[in-house]
Each structure stands twice: as structure tokens, then as C-alpha cells.
Amino acid sequence: MSPHLDLTAPYAPLVRRIESEGSIDGQMLVIDHFLNHRIEPGFIFELAHELARRLSFFQPNVILTAEASGIAPALIVAQALSVPMVYAKKYSTDVEAPSICRSIPSPTKGVETRLAISTRYIRPGQRVVIVDDFLANGRTAAALIEMAREAGADVRGAGFVVEKRFKQGREHIEALHVPVSTLAQVERLESGRVVMTQARDE
Ligand SMILES: O=P(O)(O)OC[C@H]1O[C@H](OP(=O)(O)OP(=O)(O)O)[C@H](O)[C@@H]1O
């Protein structure tokens, strides 16, 4: 890996916004007013371009994410790298066969969710990079990695806008030999406060 590439350097504009605007709901960090419910195109564009700059090292020729909240950042990363984006469908029962499926627990919904990808779109030998909005327990990303590998693809890396360091997602994904890049790391949620890994230039 390039000595100049820091895959987990906290991205100061995002860290600042999470600290000043993030709210807490149990174990959930809520920043859905700019990231994944109401979306601010300019800010997501900026975040995804920083993620794309880091992930370009892995030379993907397809970006893979999961419906729904991963689509916005993944699409912009894909556009920045001039490659297609594929999303695993959650809500459709009619993914064209042959398809590859996994069941995962949804952290925000508390139910089992089915992910499905048509093997028309993830092909043997493709260089895949996973992109998603959040990395928590890593179950979604691990399922995407397994599905891509089952399709014969080479999973080169994974990038997330926000990482919850108090969950085991990073360890889970790195154990699958996939390097992880994140733009902001939440160390813990305590007494209504979000504690972030600080950007080094601050
Ligand atoms: O690392 P994990 O523990 O798998 O958690 C991360 C996942 O949780 C969210 O998806 P979720 O299914 O909750 O919501 P969504 O349908 O809005 O994407 C998020 O978008 C990630 O995909």
C-alpha cells in the first residue's frame, strides 16, 4: 500500500458536522439531515470525492453497495472513478436469476433483511470496492464481500462515510482481508455526546 495513503484519516469537515449537529438515539448516531434521509448533494459530493480519492488506489472497475442508504455515496464515488455502481436489492423479490442472496440483520430496522444481486452485474474477475454510509457491526459489508466473492469477483477494499469504532465492523471486515477506509470514526456515544477521533490538523 502507498506510504502516502491514510485510509482512515478523519475528514475534518465531516467530523465537525457530526460533533456539532449529530444527535443520539440509543446506540444510533443520527445525522440523517444530511447523509441518509434528507441528503445535501453538495456535502455528499464532497465526502464521496474524498472517499473516491482514497479508494482509487484499489483500481476498482465496479462499486458495490446495498439498498438504500449506501446508494447516494456509492453513486458519487462510482461517478468520480468513472465506473458503474451496483446495489444489492433489499426490497425486490424479482431479481433476475441466477442471483446470489444473503440474509443480514438491519441495525436500523431490527429485522432480518434479504440482499440479492444478479450475477449479470457482478462478474468473475471484476475488481470490486464496497461503499456504504455507515460501518457498524459490519454484517452488511461482510455479506456484500461474500456475495461478490461467490460471483468470482476480487474484492479490493471497502469505504464508509462513518465508522462506529465501538462496534466490531472494522475487525470483521479486515478479518476477511479487505482494507477499510472511513472518513469519520465515532469512538463512543456518552451522556448524549458524540466522541469522535480527531482530525490531526485540529
Ligand atoms: O455494519 P452494519 O452493522 O451492517 O450496519 C451498517 C448498515 O446499516 C445501515 O443499513 P440499514 O439496513 O439499517 O438501513 P438502510 O436500509 O437505510 O440502508 C447502513 O446503511 C449500513 O448498510
The ligand as an SDF file (V2000), in Angstrom:
LIG
                    3D

 22 22  0  0  0  0  0  0  0  0999 V2000
  -22.2120   -2.5370    9.6880 O   0  0  0  0  0  0  0  0  0  0  0  0
  -23.6600   -2.9190    9.8630 P   0  0  0  0  0  0  0  0  0  0  0  0
  -23.9620   -3.3370   11.2820 O   0  0  0  0  0  0  0  0  0  0  0  0
  -24.1510   -3.8810    8.8410 O   0  0  0  0  0  0  0  0  0  0  0  0
  -24.5050   -1.5650    9.7200 O   0  0  0  0  0  0  0  0  0  0  0  0
  -24.3560   -0.7110    8.6190 C   0  0  0  0  0  0  0  0  0  0  0  0
  -25.5720   -0.7460    7.7330 C   0  0  0  0  0  0  0  0  0  0  0  0
  -26.7050   -0.2330    8.4890 O   0  0  0  0  0  0  0  0  0  0  0  0
  -27.4260    0.6730    7.6630 C   0  0  0  0  0  0  0  0  0  0  0  0
  -28.3090   -0.0460    6.8420 O   0  0  0  0  0  0  0  0  0  0  0  0
  -29.8240   -0.3290    7.2380 P   0  0  0  0  0  0  0  0  0  0  0  0
  -30.1860   -1.6460    6.6660 O   0  0  0  0  0  0  0  0  0  0  0  0
  -30.0250   -0.1720    8.7030 O   0  0  0  0  0  0  0  0  0  0  0  0
  -30.6140    0.8630    6.5660 O   0  0  0  0  0  0  0  0  0  0  0  0
  -30.9090    1.2760    5.0460 P   0  0  0  0  0  0  0  0  0  0  0  0
  -31.9110    0.2930    4.5040 O   0  0  0  0  0  0  0  0  0  0  0  0
  -31.4280    2.6740    5.1610 O   0  0  0  0  0  0  0  0  0  0  0  0
  -29.6270    1.2420    4.2550 O   0  0  0  0  0  0  0  0  0  0  0  0
  -26.3360    1.3090    6.8300 C   0  0  0  0  0  0  0  0  0  0  0  0
  -26.8600    1.9080    5.6690 O   0  0  0  0  0  0  0  0  0  0  0  0
  -25.4040    0.1610    6.5290 C   0  0  0  0  0  0  0  0  0  0  0  0
  -25.7510   -0.5240    5.3470 O   0  0  0  0  0  0  0  0  0  0  0  0
  1  2  2  0
  2  3  1  0
  2  4  1  0
  2  5  1  0
  5  6  1  0
  6  7  1  0
  7  8  1  0
  7 21  1  0
  8  9  1  0
  9 10  1  0
  9 19  1  0
 10 11  1  0
 11 12  2  0
 11 13  1  0
 11 14  1  0
 14 15  1  0
 15 16  2  0
 15 17  1  0
 15 18  1  0
 19 20  1  0
 19 21  1  0
 21 22  1  0
M  END
$$$$
